[in-house]
Amino acid sequence: MIHIRSILGDALWIMGLALMCSLSWSSWEKIPPGTRVPVAWKGAVVATRVDRLSALWVVPILALAEGV
């Protein structure tokens, strides 16, 4: 039973990582180079903007590093 849960957990982790990478890749192609992407808000006002590389790829890379 524990082995099945381990395999199921790995499968869900892989599917989640694939979804994050797919969405980042899709957004990467749509956002023009040089655009600063909003990543944090205070109410309805943008508080922080970063370059598109950081905004789109930091989370999937950190998730991959954490899972390995």
Rosetta blueprint (number, residue, H / E / L):
1 M L
2 I H
3 H H
4 I H
5 R H
6 S H
7 I H
8 L H
9 G H
10 D H
11 A H
12 L H
13 W H
14 I H
15 M H
16 G H
17 L H
18 A H
19 L H
20 M H
21 C H
22 S H
23 L H
24 S H
25 W H
26 S H
27 S H
28 W H
29 E H
30 K H
31 I L
32 P L
33 P L
34 G L
35 T L
36 R E
37 V E
38 P E
39 V E
40 A E
41 W E
42 K E
43 G L
44 A L
45 V E
46 V E
47 A E
48 T E
49 R E
50 V E
51 D E
52 R H
53 L H
54 S H
55 A H
56 L H
57 W H
58 V H
59 V H
60 P H
61 I H
62 L H
63 A H
64 L H
65 A H
66 E H
67 G H
68 V L
